[in-house]
Amino acid sequence: MLDPDGHQKIYLARQNKDVLVEPGMVLEEGYRVEAITDDEIRLLHEALQQRAVIRIPPPPPPPSP
């Protein structure tokens, strides 16, 4: 999702609510958002030093005219 200025906004669904995430943010479960790219979100669980990657699917192609 892009905001009106063209900056990418990423939301993660958590327990019936959506949470806007940004690099450096620490989630309640202890994961820190290390990076957000066009195709993935990289997380680090700081206490366990375990990494996780959430893939972001590409946008659908525009409809044919």
C-alpha positions in Angstrom: 0.0 0.0 0.0 1.3 3.5 -0.8 0.5 6.6 1.1 -0.5 9.8 -0.8 3.3 10.8 -0.9 4.1 7.5 -2.6 5.8 5.9 0.5 5.2 2.2 1.0 3.1 1.3 4.1 3.1 -2.3 5.4 0.5 -3.7 7.8 0.7 -7.0 9.6 -2.6 -8.6 10.8 -2.5 -9.5 14.5 -5.3 -10.7 16.6 -8.2 -9.0 14.9 -6.3 -5.8 14.2 -3.9 -4.5 11.6 -0.6 -3.0 12.8 1.5 -0.6 10.7 5.1 -1.7 10.9 8.3 0.1 10.1 12.0 -0.8 10.3 13.3 -0.7 13.9 9.9 -1.2 15.4 9.6 -3.9 18.1 6.5 -6.0 18.1 4.8 -7.3 21.3 6.2 -10.9 20.8 9.8 -9.6 20.9 10.4 -9.4 17.2 12.2 -6.4 15.8 11.5 -5.3 12.2 15.0 -5.4 10.7 14.1 -4.4 7.2 11.2 -4.0 4.7 11.9 -4.5 1.0 9.5 -4.7 -2.0 9.2 -8.5 -1.5 9.8 -9.3 2.2 9.8 -8.2 5.8 12.8 -9.4 7.8 12.3 -9.9 11.6 14.7 -10.7 14.4 13.5 -12.2 17.7 15.9 -10.3 19.9 15.9 -12.6 23.0 16.3 -15.8 20.9 18.4 -14.3 18.1 16.2 -16.1 15.6 15.3 -14.5 12.3 12.0 -14.8 10.4 11.1 -13.6 6.9 7.6 -12.8 5.7 7.3 -12.8 2.0 5.2 -10.0 0.3 3.5 -11.2 -2.9 3.9 -9.1 -6.0 0.9 -6.9 -6.8 -1.6 -8.3 -9.3 -1.2 -7.2 -12.9 -3.4 -4.4 -14.1 -6.6 -5.5 -15.8 -6.6 -5.8 -19.5 -8.5 -3.1 -21.4 
